[in-house]
Amino acid sequence: MCLSFDGLKKIDGPSNLGDFHYIPMLFYEGRKVGNPKTPSGFLGLFLSRIQGRAPEIGLIWHGRQL
């Protein structure tokens, strides 16, 4: 199994890593985002096991002009 993050954003807040944690970032070329809960939820679950805290949000950058 392979898991790939398009990006991670470091934000303030306590975690097992220190006074910061990460939220997942996804890049999507399309104009409309379908159901982002599945991929971002899976990435969030993975991050929660590493940093001891589930991300509250994730970022999705979409559109052709990234």
mmCIF file as Biopython writes it, N, C-alpha, C and O atoms, coordinates in Angstrom:
data_model
#
loop_
_atom_site.group_PDB
_atom_site.id
_atom_site.type_symbol
_atom_site.label_atom_id
_atom_site.label_alt_id
_atom_site.label_comp_id
_atom_site.label_asym_id
_atom_site.label_entity_id
_atom_site.label_seq_id
_atom_site.pdbx_PDB_ins_code
_atom_site.Cartn_x
_atom_site.Cartn_y
_atom_site.Cartn_z
_atom_site.occupancy
_atom_site.B_iso_or_equiv
_atom_site.auth_seq_id
_atom_site.auth_asym_id
_atom_site.pdbx_PDB_model_num
ATOM 1   N N  . MET A ? 1  ? 0.842   -1.170 0.000   1.0 0.0 1  A 1 
ATOM 2   C CA . MET A ? 1  ? 0.000   0.000  0.000   1.0 0.0 1  A 1 
ATOM 3   C C  . MET A ? 1  ? 0.890   1.237  0.000   1.0 0.0 1  A 1 
ATOM 4   O O  . MET A ? 1  ? 1.926   1.270  0.664   1.0 0.0 1  A 1 
ATOM 5   N N  . CYS A ? 2  ? 0.483   2.231  -0.736  1.0 0.0 2  A 1 
ATOM 6   C CA . CYS A ? 2  ? 1.243   3.472  -0.832  1.0 0.0 2  A 1 
ATOM 7   C C  . CYS A ? 2  ? 0.326   4.637  -0.465  1.0 0.0 2  A 1 
ATOM 8   O O  . CYS A ? 2  ? -0.800  4.727  -0.954  1.0 0.0 2  A 1 
ATOM 9   N N  . LEU A ? 3  ? 0.804   5.511  0.383   1.0 0.0 3  A 1 
ATOM 10  C CA . LEU A ? 3  ? 0.054   6.698  0.769   1.0 0.0 3  A 1 
ATOM 11  C C  . LEU A ? 3  ? 0.873   7.909  0.400   1.0 0.0 3  A 1 
ATOM 12  O O  . LEU A ? 3  ? 2.051   8.010  0.742   1.0 0.0 3  A 1 
ATOM 13  N N  . SER A ? 4  ? 0.243   8.819  -0.296  1.0 0.0 4  A 1 
ATOM 14  C CA . SER A ? 4  ? 0.944   10.009 -0.766  1.0 0.0 4  A 1 
ATOM 15  C C  . SER A ? 4  ? 0.156   11.255 -0.384  1.0 0.0 4  A 1 
ATOM 16  O O  . SER A ? 4  ? -1.052  11.331 -0.607  1.0 0.0 4  A 1 
ATOM 17  N N  . PHE A ? 5  ? 0.848   12.225 0.190   1.0 0.0 5  A 1 
ATOM 18  C CA . PHE A ? 5  ? 0.253   13.517 0.511   1.0 0.0 5  A 1 
ATOM 19  C C  . PHE A ? 5  ? 0.674   14.499 -0.569  1.0 0.0 5  A 1 
ATOM 20  O O  . PHE A ? 5  ? 1.848   14.551 -0.936  1.0 0.0 5  A 1 
ATOM 21  N N  . ASP A ? 6  ? -0.274  15.282 -1.084  1.0 0.0 6  A 1 
ATOM 22  C CA . ASP A ? 6  ? 0.100   16.355 -1.997  1.0 0.0 6  A 1 
ATOM 23  C C  . ASP A ? 6  ? 0.846   17.441 -1.238  1.0 0.0 6  A 1 
ATOM 24  O O  . ASP A ? 6  ? 1.737   18.096 -1.778  1.0 0.0 6  A 1 
ATOM 25  N N  . GLY A ? 7  ? 0.473   17.619 0.010   1.0 0.0 7  A 1 
ATOM 26  C CA . GLY A ? 7  ? 1.142   18.610 0.839   1.0 0.0 7  A 1 
ATOM 27  C C  . GLY A ? 7  ? 0.677   18.510 2.279   1.0 0.0 7  A 1 
ATOM 28  O O  . GLY A ? 7  ? -0.368  17.925 2.563   1.0 0.0 7  A 1 
ATOM 29  N N  . LEU A ? 8  ? 1.435   19.070 3.165   1.0 0.0 8  A 1 
ATOM 30  C CA . LEU A ? 8  ? 1.086   19.188 4.578   1.0 0.0 8  A 1 
ATOM 31  C C  . LEU A ? 8  ? 1.281   20.639 4.976   1.0 0.0 8  A 1 
ATOM 32  O O  . LEU A ? 8  ? 2.230   21.290 4.542   1.0 0.0 8  A 1 
ATOM 33  N N  . LYS A ? 9  ? 0.384   21.136 5.798   1.0 0.0 9  A 1 
ATOM 34  C CA . LYS A ? 9  ? 0.527   22.504 6.301   1.0 0.0 9  A 1 
ATOM 35  C C  . LYS A ? 9  ? 0.694   22.437 7.815   1.0 0.0 9  A 1 
ATOM 36  O O  . LYS A ? 9  ? -0.112  21.832 8.521   1.0 0.0 9  A 1 
ATOM 37  N N  . LYS A ? 10 ? 1.744   23.065 8.288   1.0 0.0 10 A 1 
ATOM 38  C CA . LYS A ? 10 ? 2.028   23.107 9.720   1.0 0.0 10 A 1 
ATOM 39  C C  . LYS A ? 10 ? 1.223   24.239 10.337  1.0 0.0 10 A 1 
ATOM 40  O O  . LYS A ? 10 ? 1.268   25.376 9.867   1.0 0.0 10 A 1 
ATOM 41  N N  . ILE A ? 11 ? 0.484   23.916 11.401  1.0 0.0 11 A 1 
ATOM 42  C CA . ILE A ? 11 ? -0.303  24.943 12.094  1.0 0.0 11 A 1 
ATOM 43  C C  . ILE A ? 11 ? -0.066  24.836 13.601  1.0 0.0 11 A 1 
ATOM 44  O O  . ILE A ? 11 ? 0.378   23.806 14.108  1.0 0.0 11 A 1 
ATOM 45  N N  . ASP A ? 12 ? -0.370  25.908 14.285  1.0 0.0 12 A 1 
ATOM 46  C CA . ASP A ? 12 ? -0.201  25.947 15.733  1.0 0.0 12 A 1 
ATOM 47  C C  . ASP A ? 12 ? -1.243  25.081 16.419  1.0 0.0 12 A 1 
ATOM 48  O O  . ASP A ? 12 ? -2.376  24.956 15.954  1.0 0.0 12 A 1 
ATOM 49  N N  . GLY A ? 13 ? -0.845  24.494 17.519  1.0 0.0 13 A 1 
ATOM 50  C CA . GLY A ? 13 ? -1.744  23.685 18.326  1.0 0.0 13 A 1 
ATOM 51  C C  . GLY A ? 13 ? -0.989  22.482 18.878  1.0 0.0 13 A 1 
ATOM 52  O O  . GLY A ? 13 ? -0.100  21.946 18.216  1.0 0.0 13 A 1 
ATOM 53  N N  . PRO A ? 14 ? -1.335  22.063 20.076  1.0 0.0 14 A 1 
ATOM 54  C CA . PRO A ? 14 ? -0.602  20.975 20.717  1.0 0.0 14 A 1 
ATOM 55  C C  . PRO A ? 14 ? -0.810  19.629 20.024  1.0 0.0 14 A 1 
ATOM 56  O O  . PRO A ? 14 ? -1.885  19.340 19.499  1.0 0.0 14 A 1 
ATOM 57  N N  . SER A ? 15 ? 0.240   18.818 20.037  1.0 0.0 15 A 1 
ATOM 58  C CA . SER A ? 15 ? 0.186   17.442 19.544  1.0 0.0 15 A 1 
ATOM 59  C C  . SER A ? 15 ? 1.347   16.685 20.180  1.0 0.0 15 A 1 
ATOM 60  O O  . SER A ? 15 ? 2.105   17.246 20.971  1.0 0.0 15 A 1 
ATOM 61  N N  . ASN A ? 16 ? 1.481   15.429 19.836  1.0 0.0 16 A 1 
ATOM 62  C CA . ASN A ? 16 ? 2.622   14.651 20.338  1.0 0.0 16 A 1 
ATOM 63  C C  . ASN A ? 16 ? 3.940   15.147 19.757  1.0 0.0 16 A 1 
ATOM 64  O O  . ASN A ? 16 ? 5.009   14.792 20.255  1.0 0.0 16 A 1 
ATOM 65  N N  . LEU A ? 17 ? 3.875   15.959 18.716  1.0 0.0 17 A 1 
ATOM 66  C CA . LEU A ? 17 ? 5.074   16.488 18.072  1.0 0.0 17 A 1 
ATOM 67  C C  . LEU A ? 17 ? 5.605   17.747 18.763  1.0 0.0 17 A 1 
ATOM 68  O O  . LEU A ? 17 ? 6.777   18.094 18.616  1.0 0.0 17 A 1 
ATOM 69  N N  . GLY A ? 18 ? 4.742   18.421 19.510  1.0 0.0 18 A 1 
ATOM 70  C CA . GLY A ? 18 ? 5.117   19.682 20.164  1.0 0.0 18 A 1 
ATOM 71  C C  . GLY A ? 18 ? 3.944   20.649 20.130  1.0 0.0 18 A 1 
ATOM 72  O O  . GLY A ? 18 ? 2.790   20.236 20.243  1.0 0.0 18 A 1 
ATOM 73  N N  . ASP A ? 19 ? 4.239   21.942 19.973  1.0 0.0 19 A 1 
ATOM 74  C CA . ASP A ? 19 ? 3.204   22.971 19.943  1.0 0.0 19 A 1 
ATOM 75  C C  . ASP A ? 19 ? 2.699   23.221 18.528  1.0 0.0 19 A 1 
ATOM 76  O O  . ASP A ? 19 ? 2.325   24.346 18.196  1.0 0.0 19 A 1 
ATOM 77  N N  . PHE A ? 20 ? 2.682   22.209 17.708  1.0 0.0 20 A 1 
ATOM 78  C CA . PHE A ? 20 ? 2.235   22.313 16.322  1.0 0.0 20 A 1 
ATOM 79  C C  . PHE A ? 20 ? 1.700   20.960 15.863  1.0 0.0 20 A 1 
ATOM 80  O O  . PHE A ? 20 ? 1.948   19.932 16.493  1.0 0.0 20 A 1 
ATOM 81  N N  . HIS A ? 21 ? 0.974   20.979 14.772  1.0 0.0 21 A 1 
ATOM 82  C CA . HIS A ? 21 ? 0.536   19.753 14.113  1.0 0.0 21 A 1 
ATOM 83  C C  . HIS A ? 21 ? 0.319   20.065 12.638  1.0 0.0 21 A 1 
ATOM 84  O O  . HIS A ? 21 ? 0.457   21.211 12.210  1.0 0.0 21 A 1 
ATOM 85  N N  . TYR A ? 22 ? -0.017  19.050 11.876  1.0 0.0 22 A 1 
ATOM 86  C CA . TYR A ? 22 ? -0.153  19.204 10.433  1.0 0.0 22 A 1 
ATOM 87  C C  . TYR A ? 22 ? -1.568  18.880 9.976   1.0 0.0 22 A 1 
ATOM 88  O O  . TYR A ? 22 ? -2.256  18.045 10.565  1.0 0.0 22 A 1 
ATOM 89  N N  . ILE A ? 23 ? -1.983  19.558 8.916   1.0 0.0 23 A 1 
ATOM 90  C CA . ILE A ? 23 ? -3.247  19.247 8.250   1.0 0.0 23 A 1 
ATOM 91  C C  . ILE A ? 23 ? -2.922  18.852 6.806   1.0 0.0 23 A 1 
ATOM 92  O O  . ILE A ? 23 ? -1.961  19.353 6.223   1.0 0.0 23 A 1 
ATOM 93  N N  . PRO A ? 24 ? -3.733  17.945 6.231   1.0 0.0 24 A 1 
ATOM 94  C CA . PRO A ? 24 ? -3.449  17.501 4.865   1.0 0.0 24 A 1 
ATOM 95  C C  . PRO A ? 24 ? -3.872  18.535 3.826   1.0 0.0 24 A 1 
ATOM 96  O O  . PRO A ? 24 ? -4.831  19.281 4.019   1.0 0.0 24 A 1 
ATOM 97  N N  . MET A ? 25 ? -3.131  18.557 2.719   1.0 0.0 25 A 1 
ATOM 98  C CA . MET A ? 25 ? -3.462  19.412 1.582   1.0 0.0 25 A 1 
ATOM 99  C C  . MET A ? 25 ? -3.580  18.527 0.343   1.0 0.0 25 A 1 
ATOM 100 O O  . MET A ? 25 ? -2.726  17.677 0.090   1.0 0.0 25 A 1 
ATOM 101 N N  . LEU A ? 26 ? -4.639  18.735 -0.418  1.0 0.0 26 A 1 
ATOM 102 C CA . LEU A ? 26 ? -4.846  18.010 -1.666  1.0 0.0 26 A 1 
ATOM 103 C C  . LEU A ? 26 ? -4.919  19.013 -2.803  1.0 0.0 26 A 1 
ATOM 104 O O  . LEU A ? 26 ? -5.486  20.093 -2.646  1.0 0.0 26 A 1 
ATOM 105 N N  . PHE A ? 27 ? -4.351  18.663 -3.939  1.0 0.0 27 A 1 
ATOM 106 C CA . PHE A ? 27 ? -4.418  19.491 -5.141  1.0 0.0 27 A 1 
ATOM 107 C C  . PHE A ? 27 ? -5.245  18.751 -6.177  1.0 0.0 27 A 1 
ATOM 108 O O  . PHE A ? 27 ? -4.999  17.579 -6.461  1.0 0.0 27 A 1 
ATOM 109 N N  . TYR A ? 28 ? -6.234  19.448 -6.743  1.0 0.0 28 A 1 
ATOM 110 C CA . TYR A ? 28 ? -7.145  18.843 -7.705  1.0 0.0 28 A 1 
ATOM 111 C C  . TYR A ? 28 ? -7.319  19.803 -8.870  1.0 0.0 28 A 1 
ATOM 112 O O  . TYR A ? 28 ? -7.655  20.971 -8.674  1.0 0.0 28 A 1 
ATOM 113 N N  . GLU A ? 29 ? -7.093  19.314 -10.079 1.0 0.0 29 A 1 
ATOM 114 C CA . GLU A ? 29 ? -7.122  20.166 -11.265 1.0 0.0 29 A 1 
ATOM 115 C C  . GLU A ? 29 ? -8.535  20.576 -11.688 1.0 0.0 29 A 1 
ATOM 116 O O  . GLU A ? 29 ? -8.703  21.597 -12.354 1.0 0.0 29 A 1 
ATOM 117 N N  . GLY A ? 30 ? -9.534  19.810 -11.318 1.0 0.0 30 A 1 
ATOM 118 C CA . GLY A ? 30 ? -10.901 20.084 -11.741 1.0 0.0 30 A 1 
ATOM 119 C C  . GLY A ? 30 ? -11.471 21.360 -11.144 1.0 0.0 30 A 1 
ATOM 120 O O  . GLY A ? 30 ? -10.943 21.900 -10.172 1.0 0.0 30 A 1 
ATOM 121 N N  . ARG A ? 31 ? -12.557 21.832 -11.742 1.0 0.0 31 A 1 
ATOM 122 C CA . ARG A ? 31 ? -13.194 23.055 -11.263 1.0 0.0 31 A 1 
ATOM 123 C C  . ARG A ? 31 ? -14.047 22.814 -10.034 1.0 0.0 31 A 1 
ATOM 124 O O  . ARG A ? 31 ? -14.142 23.677 -9.162  1.0 0.0 31 A 1 
ATOM 125 N N  . LYS A ? 32 ? -14.670 21.645 -9.958  1.0 0.0 32 A 1 
ATOM 126 C CA . LYS A ? 32 ? -15.540 21.328 -8.822  1.0 0.0 32 A 1 
ATOM 127 C C  . LYS A ? 32 ? -14.981 20.125 -8.079  1.0 0.0 32 A 1 
ATOM 128 O O  . LYS A ? 32 ? -14.477 19.176 -8.680  1.0 0.0 32 A 1 
ATOM 129 N N  . VAL A ? 33 ? -15.082 20.189 -6.773  1.0 0.0 33 A 1 
ATOM 130 C CA . VAL A ? 33 ? -14.628 19.089 -5.933  1.0 0.0 33 A 1 
ATOM 131 C C  . VAL A ? 33 ? -15.850 18.255 -5.577  1.0 0.0 33 A 1 
ATOM 132 O O  . VAL A ? 33 ? -16.855 18.785 -5.104  1.0 0.0 33 A 1 
ATOM 133 N N  . GLY A ? 34 ? -15.760 16.942 -5.808  1.0 0.0 34 A 1 
ATOM 134 C CA . GLY A ? 34 ? -16.875 16.038 -5.503  1.0 0.0 34 A 1 
ATOM 135 C C  . GLY A ? 34 ? -17.041 15.866 -4.002  1.0 0.0 34 A 1 
ATOM 136 O O  . GLY A ? 34 ? -17.455 16.792 -3.306  1.0 0.0 34 A 1 
ATOM 137 N N  . ASN A ? 35 ? -16.719 14.687 -3.510  1.0 0.0 35 A 1 
ATOM 138 C CA . ASN A ? 35 ? -16.817 14.394 -2.085  1.0 0.0 35 A 1 
ATOM 139 C C  . ASN A ? 35 ? -15.409 14.303 -1.507  1.0 0.0 35 A 1 
ATOM 140 O O  . ASN A ? 35 ? -14.779 13.249 -1.600  1.0 0.0 35 A 1 
ATOM 141 N N  . PRO A ? 36 ? -14.902 15.375 -0.917  1.0 0.0 36 A 1 
ATOM 142 C CA . PRO A ? 36 ? -13.522 15.370 -0.425  1.0 0.0 36 A 1 
ATOM 143 C C  . PRO A ? 36 ? -13.331 14.614 0.880   1.0 0.0 36 A 1 
ATOM 144 O O  . PRO A ? 36 ? -12.197 14.436 1.324   1.0 0.0 36 A 1 
ATOM 145 N N  . LYS A ? 37 ? -14.424 14.161 1.510   1.0 0.0 37 A 1 
ATOM 146 C CA . LYS A ? 37 ? -14.298 13.532 2.821   1.0 0.0 37 A 1 
ATOM 147 C C  . LYS A ? 37 ? -13.505 12.238 2.775   1.0 0.0 37 A 1 
ATOM 148 O O  . LYS A ? 37 ? -12.766 11.942 3.713   1.0 0.0 37 A 1 
ATOM 149 N N  . THR A ? 38 ? -13.639 11.462 1.712   1.0 0.0 38 A 1 
ATOM 150 C CA . THR A ? 38 ? -12.966 10.167 1.665   1.0 0.0 38 A 1 
ATOM 151 C C  . THR A ? 38 ? -11.448 10.303 1.636   1.0 0.0 38 A 1 
ATOM 152 O O  . THR A ? 38 ? -10.790 9.769  2.529   1.0 0.0 38 A 1 
ATOM 153 N N  . PRO A ? 39 ? -10.852 10.994 0.653   1.0 0.0 39 A 1 
ATOM 154 C CA . PRO A ? 39 ? -9.380  11.068 0.682   1.0 0.0 39 A 1 
ATOM 155 C C  . PRO A ? 39 ? -8.840  11.892 1.840   1.0 0.0 39 A 1 
ATOM 156 O O  . PRO A ? 39 ? -7.841  11.508 2.449   1.0 0.0 39 A 1 
ATOM 157 N N  . SER A ? 40 ? -9.472  13.008 2.159   1.0 0.0 40 A 1 
ATOM 158 C CA . SER A ? 40 ? -8.942  13.830 3.248   1.0 0.0 40 A 1 
ATOM 159 C C  . SER A ? 40 ? -9.158  13.143 4.591   1.0 0.0 40 A 1 
ATOM 160 O O  . SER A ? 40 ? -8.341  13.303 5.497   1.0 0.0 40 A 1 
ATOM 161 N N  . GLY A ? 41 ? -10.235 12.385 4.737   1.0 0.0 41 A 1 
ATOM 162 C CA . GLY A ? 41 ? -10.478 11.644 5.974   1.0 0.0 41 A 1 
ATOM 163 C C  . GLY A ? 41 ? -9.443  10.559 6.195   1.0 0.0 41 A 1 
ATOM 164 O O  . GLY A ? 41 ? -8.977  10.355 7.317   1.0 0.0 41 A 1 
ATOM 165 N N  . PHE A ? 42 ? -9.084  9.865  5.134   1.0 0.0 42 A 1 
ATOM 166 C CA . PHE A ? 42 ? -8.070  8.816  5.237   1.0 0.0 42 A 1 
ATOM 167 C C  . PHE A ? 42 ? -6.709  9.417  5.598   1.0 0.0 42 A 1 
ATOM 168 O O  . PHE A ? 42 ? -5.991  8.876  6.439   1.0 0.0 42 A 1 
ATOM 169 N N  . LEU A ? 43 ? -6.362  10.529 4.962   1.0 0.0 43 A 1 
ATOM 170 C CA . LEU A ? 43 ? -5.103  11.196 5.282   1.0 0.0 43 A 1 
ATOM 171 C C  . LEU A ? 43 ? -5.110  11.716 6.721   1.0 0.0 43 A 1 
ATOM 172 O O  . LEU A ? 43 ? -4.100  11.644 7.420   1.0 0.0 43 A 1 
ATOM 173 N N  . GLY A ? 44 ? -6.263  12.240 7.154   1.0 0.0 44 A 1 
ATOM 174 C CA . GLY A ? 44 ? -6.392  12.720 8.531   1.0 0.0 44 A 1 
ATOM 175 C C  . GLY A ? 44 ? -6.234  11.601 9.544   1.0 0.0 44 A 1 
ATOM 176 O O  . GLY A ? 44 ? -5.619  11.791 10.593  1.0 0.0 44 A 1 
ATOM 177 N N  . LEU A ? 45 ? -6.791  10.423 9.231   1.0 0.0 45 A 1 
ATOM 178 C CA . LEU A ? 45 ? -6.649  9.272  10.122  1.0 0.0 45 A 1 
ATOM 179 C C  . LEU A ? 45 ? -5.180  8.875  10.255  1.0 0.0 45 A 1 
ATOM 180 O O  . LEU A ? 45 ? -4.701  8.602  11.356  1.0 0.0 45 A 1 
ATOM 181 N N  . PHE A ? 46 ? -4.479  8.846  9.143   1.0 0.0 46 A 1 
ATOM 182 C CA . PHE A ? 46 ? -3.057  8.523  9.168   1.0 0.0 46 A 1 
ATOM 183 C C  . PHE A ? 46 ? -2.280  9.545  10.009  1.0 0.0 46 A 1 
ATOM 184 O O  . PHE A ? 46 ? -1.455  9.170  10.843  1.0 0.0 46 A 1 
ATOM 185 N N  . LEU A ? 47 ? -2.547  10.828 9.786   1.0 0.0 47 A 1 
ATOM 186 C CA . LEU A ? 47 ? -1.854  11.874 10.551  1.0 0.0 47 A 1 
ATOM 187 C C  . LEU A ? 47 ? -2.154  11.765 12.048  1.0 0.0 47 A 1 
ATOM 188 O O  . LEU A ? 47 ? -1.270  11.989 12.875  1.0 0.0 47 A 1 
ATOM 189 N N  . SER A ? 48 ? -3.391  11.424 12.394  1.0 0.0 48 A 1 
ATOM 190 C CA . SER A ? 48 ? -3.760  11.349 13.812  1.0 0.0 48 A 1 
ATOM 191 C C  . SER A ? 48 ? -2.942  10.284 14.542  1.0 0.0 48 A 1 
ATOM 192 O O  . SER A ? 48 ? -2.616  10.447 15.718  1.0 0.0 48 A 1 
ATOM 193 N N  . ARG A ? 49 ? -2.619  9.219  13.859  1.0 0.0 49 A 1 
ATOM 194 C CA . ARG A ? 49 ? -1.811  8.162  14.494  1.0 0.0 49 A 1 
ATOM 195 C C  . ARG A ? 49 ? -0.362  8.595  14.681  1.0 0.0 49 A 1 
ATOM 196 O O  . ARG A ? 49 ? 0.299   8.158  15.624  1.0 0.0 49 A 1 
ATOM 197 N N  . ILE A ? 50 ? 0.127   9.434  13.810  1.0 0.0 50 A 1 
ATOM 198 C CA . ILE A ? 50 ? 1.517   9.911  13.898  1.0 0.0 50 A 1 
ATOM 199 C C  . ILE A ? 50 ? 1.650   11.020 14.937  1.0 0.0 50 A 1 
ATOM 200 O O  . ILE A ? 50 ? 2.565   11.001 15.761  1.0 0.0 50 A 1 
ATOM 201 N N  . GLN A ? 51 ? 0.726   11.995 14.895  1.0 0.0 51 A 1 
ATOM 202 C CA . GLN A ? 51 ? 0.877   13.178 15.742  1.0 0.0 51 A 1 
ATOM 203 C C  . GLN A ? 51 ? 0.006   13.158 16.990  1.0 0.0 51 A 1 
ATOM 204 O O  . GLN A ? 51 ? 0.057   14.095 17.786  1.0 0.0 51 A 1 
ATOM 205 N N  . GLY A ? 52 ? -0.802  12.100 17.181  1.0 0.0 52 A 1 
ATOM 206 C CA . GLY A ? 52 ? -1.615  11.987 18.391  1.0 0.0 52 A 1 
ATOM 207 C C  . GLY A ? 52 ? -2.771  12.965 18.426  1.0 0.0 52 A 1 
ATOM 208 O O  . GLY A ? 52 ? -3.331  13.234 19.489  1.0 0.0 52 A 1 
ATOM 209 N N  . ARG A ? 53 ? -3.127  13.491 17.284  1.0 0.0 53 A 1 
ATOM 210 C CA . ARG A ? 53 ? -4.226  14.456 17.187  1.0 0.0 53 A 1 
ATOM 211 C C  . ARG A ? 53 ? -4.765  14.419 15.766  1.0 0.0 53 A 1 
ATOM 212 O O  . ARG A ? 53 ? -4.009  14.480 14.797  1.0 0.0 53 A 1 
ATOM 213 N N  . ALA A ? 54 ? -6.069  14.320 15.661  1.0 0.0 54 A 1 
ATOM 214 C CA . ALA A ? 54 ? -6.688  14.328 14.335  1.0 0.0 54 A 1 
ATOM 215 C C  . ALA A ? 54 ? -6.787  15.764 13.826  1.0 0.0 54 A 1 
ATOM 216 O O  . ALA A ? 54 ? -7.153  16.656 14.591  1.0 0.0 54 A 1 
ATOM 217 N N  . PRO A ? 55 ? -6.473  16.006 12.569  1.0 0.0 55 A 1 
ATOM 218 C CA . PRO A ? 55 ? -6.646  17.345 12.018  1.0 0.0 55 A 1 
ATOM 219 C C  . PRO A ? 55 ? -8.129  17.715 11.994  1.0 0.0 55 A 1 
ATOM 220 O O  . PRO A ? 55 ? -8.973  16.890 11.644  1.0 0.0 55 A 1 
ATOM 221 N N  . GLU A ? 56 ? -8.436  18.932 12.361  1.0 0.0 56 A 1 
ATOM 222 C CA . GLU A ? 56 ? -9.827  19.387 12.351  1.0 0.0 56 A 1 
ATOM 223 C C  . GLU A ? 56 ? -10.297 19.752 10.954  1.0 0.0 56 A 1 
ATOM 224 O O  . GLU A ? 56 ? -11.491 19.692 10.660  1.0 0.0 56 A 1 
ATOM 225 N N  . ILE A ? 57 ? -9.364  20.131 10.098  1.0 0.0 57 A 1 
ATOM 226 C CA . ILE A ? 57 ? -9.688  20.518 8.730   1.0 0.0 57 A 1 
ATOM 227 C C  . ILE A ? 57 ? -8.624  19.978 7.786   1.0 0.0 57 A 1 
ATOM 228 O O  . ILE A ? 57 ? -7.581  19.490 8.221   1.0 0.0 57 A 1 
ATOM 229 N N  . GLY A ? 58 ? -8.893  20.069 6.514   1.0 0.0 58 A 1 
ATOM 230 C CA . GLY A ? 58 ? -7.926  19.788 5.474   1.0 0.0 58 A 1 
ATOM 231 C C  . GLY A ? 58 ? -8.109  20.857 4.396   1.0 0.0 58 A 1 
ATOM 232 O O  . GLY A ? 58 ? -9.162  21.491 4.324   1.0 0.0 58 A 1 
ATOM 233 N N  . LEU A ? 59 ? -7.116  21.054 3.581   1.0 0.0 59 A 1 
ATOM 234 C CA . LEU A ? 59 ? -7.192  22.062 2.515   1.0 0.0 59 A 1 
ATOM 235 C C  . LEU A ? 59 ? -7.230  21.374 1.165   1.0 0.0 59 A 1 
ATOM 236 O O  . LEU A ? 59 ? -6.490  20.422 0.918   1.0 0.0 59 A 1 
ATOM 237 N N  . ILE A ? 60 ? -8.097  21.862 0.296   1.0 0.0 60 A 1 
ATOM 238 C CA . ILE A ? 60 ? -8.156  21.373 -1.078  1.0 0.0 60 A 1 
ATOM 239 C C  . ILE A ? 60 ? -7.992  22.565 -2.000  1.0 0.0 60 A 1 
ATOM 240 O O  . ILE A ? 60 ? -8.811  23.484 -1.988  1.0 0.0 60 A 1 
ATOM 241 N N  . TRP A ? 61 ? -6.941  22.553 -2.795  1.0 0.0 61 A 1 
ATOM 242 C CA . TRP A ? 61 ? -6.696  23.589 -3.792  1.0 0.0 61 A 1 
ATOM 243 C C  . TRP A ? 61 ? -7.199  23.015 -5.110  1.0 0.0 61 A 1 
ATOM 244 O O  . TRP A ? 61 ? -6.771  21.936 -5.522  1.0 0.0 61 A 1 
ATOM 245 N N  . HIS A ? 62 ? -8.107  23.731 -5.775  1.0 0.0 62 A 1 
ATOM 246 C CA . HIS A ? 62 ? -8.646  23.185 -7.015  1.0 0.0 62 A 1 
ATOM 247 C C  . HIS A ? 62 ? -8.692  24.243 -8.093  1.0 0.0 62 A 1 
ATOM 248 O O  . HIS A ? 62 ? -8.605  25.442 -7.829  1.0 0.0 62 A 1 
ATOM 249 N N  . GLY A ? 63 ? -8.831  23.765 -9.311  1.0 0.0 63 A 1 
ATOM 250 C CA . GLY A ? 63 ? -8.854  24.653 -10.465 1.0 0.0 63 A 1 
ATOM 251 C C  . GLY A ? 63 ? -7.553  24.531 -11.243 1.0 0.0 63 A 1 
ATOM 252 O O  . GLY A ? 63 ? -6.564  24.002 -10.735 1.0 0.0 63 A 1 
ATOM 253 N N  . ARG A ? 64 ? -7.558  25.006 -12.432 1.0 0.0 64 A 1 
ATOM 254 C CA . ARG A ? 64 ? -6.381  24.871 -13.280 1.0 0.0 64 A 1 
ATOM 255 C C  . ARG A ? 64 ? -5.266  25.849 -12.929 1.0 0.0 64 A 1 
ATOM 256 O O  . ARG A ? 64 ? -4.102  25.575 -13.220 1.0 0.0 64 A 1 
ATOM 257 N N  . GLN A ? 65 ? -5.587  26.967 -12.319 1.0 0.0 65 A 1 
ATOM 258 C CA . GLN A ? 65 ? -4.564  27.963 -11.991 1.0 0.0 65 A 1 
ATOM 259 C C  . GLN A ? 65 ? -4.171  27.828 -10.537 1.0 0.0 65 A 1 
ATOM 260 O O  . GLN A ? 65 ? -4.607  28.612 -9.693  1.0 0.0 65 A 1 
ATOM 261 N N  . LEU A ? 66 ? -3.359  26.850 -10.244 1.0 0.0 66 A 1 
ATOM 262 C CA . LEU A ? 66 ? -2.883  26.639 -8.871  1.0 0.0 66 A 1 
ATOM 263 C C  . LEU A ? 66 ? -1.799  27.597 -8.628  1.0 0.0 66 A 1 
ATOM 264 O O  . LEU A ? 66 ? -1.230  27.620 -7.537  1.0 0.0 66 A 1 
#
